[in-house]
Amino acid sequence: MKQELVRDWMSSPPITINVNASLPEACEVMREHKIRRLPVINNEGKLVGIVTRGDLRGAQPSEATTLSIWELNYLLAKLNMQEIMTPDPITISDQATIREAAQLMIDYKVSGLPVVDDSGNLVGMITESDIFRLVVKHWREEEEKQVQSD
């Protein structure tokens, strides 16, 4: 299991958002695709950051604000990914092992990693959920082997 490669378990192609996109746009993309993190790309398609659902929540105003709904919507529409994202996210190679990906996630306390190829191009995302899928598959195979040997 620890020799499985990231490229075989990652989600690909990655769902991304442009660095100039607004906070409401990012919220909509995440809601539409049911994802919790978005790689942020520049106009040339290069990875420049990552934004999570938590980042988006943190950028939204408190319910205690005295601003009107119109003022709030105006301000939120002006916030773009450049202002919200974590720049230069930790990435992993598509040739790396799942063990290496899991270790990076533990070391950096993140739940997902953008996956890049040898040229540095964004080719996917690997998340805790992908690793859980692998673990469950491995357990099922072990159970099947056990049943067959009994």
N, C-alpha and C positions, 0 to 999 in steps of 0.2 A: 504494500500500500504506500509506503513512504517513497517508493521509486516512481510512482505515478507522476506524470508531467502536468504542469499548469495548463499547457495548451489543450489538453484533453478534457479539462474540467471547467475551464473559464467560460463565461458568457461572451459570445462574439456574434456579430460585431457589437462593439460597445455603444451604448446610448450616451451621447455627449451633449454638451451645451456650449455655445459660444461665449467667450469672455465678456462680450458686450450685452448679453441677454439680461433681462430684468429678473428681479426676485419673483414676481408673479409668473413669469414664463418658466422659471426653474421649478416652482411649485407645481405647475400644470404638467410638465414633463414627468416629474417624479410620480405624481398621482396617476397619470395616464398609463405609465409603464410599471407601476407598482414597485418602484425601486427606492432605495434609501441613500444612494450616493451617485453623483454625476461627475465624470471627468470633464474638466473645463478645457476647451481648446481655443487657440487663437485663430485668426483669419486664415492662416496657412495650414490649419489642421493639426498643429503641434500641441501636445499636452502642456498646459501651463499651470494647472491647478486641479483641485477637487473640491466639491461642495457636497455637504451631507444634509440630510433632513434637519439634523440638529443645528447646523449652521444657519439654515433658512429660518428656523424657529427663533434662534438667537438674534437674528437681524430684524425681526418683526417687533413692533412696539408693544409695550405692556398694555394690559387692559385698563390700567389706571391713567392712561393718557387723557389729556383734555382736548386733544385735536379732534376735529370733526372727521367724519368718515371720508369726506372729499379730500381733506388735507392729508389724511393717512394714505389714501389710495394714490395721491399725487406723489408723496414722498417714497412710497414703496415702489412705484413704477420707475422712479429715478435710480434706485439702487441696482447696480449691476454686479455680475459675478466677480469682476475685478476687486470689488470692495468687500465681498463676502467670503470668497474662496480661500482655501489653504493653498498657498503657492508651492510649486516644486514638490508635488507629493512623492512619497516613497513608491517606487514601482518595482515590478519583478519581471524577469524575462519569461517569455513563453516556453523556453527550454528548461526552466527551473523545475525542481520537484515540488510536489505538494507539501512535503515536509519543510522545505525552505520557505514556502509561502506562509505556512502556518507559523513558523518561527518568527518571521518578520512581523506578522500580525500581532503575535504575543509581545515581541520586543518593543514595538512602537504603539501598542494598544490601539490598533485600528481593526475594523471589521471587514475591510476590503482593500484590494490593491489594483491599481491600473496595471495592465499587462502590456509590455512592449516587445517588439521583435528586435532582431540584431541591429536594425537601422534606427532604433529608437522610436519607431512608429507605434502609436497606440493600436492594439489589436484586440483587446478584450478587458474584462474585469474578472477577478477571482475574489470570491467572498467566503465568509464563514459558512454560508448556506451551501456553497459548492463543495466545500470540504466535508460538511455533514453528509451530503449526498454520497460522496465517496466512502465515508465511514460506514454508512448504512448498507451500501452495496457490498462492501467487504464483509460485514457481519452476515448478510444474507448468504453470501457464497460460502462462508465458514459453516453456517448452519446446514446448508445443503450438503456439503461434504460430510458433515457429522452424521446426517440422516442416512446418506448413502453408505457410509462405513458401518453403520449399526446393523 
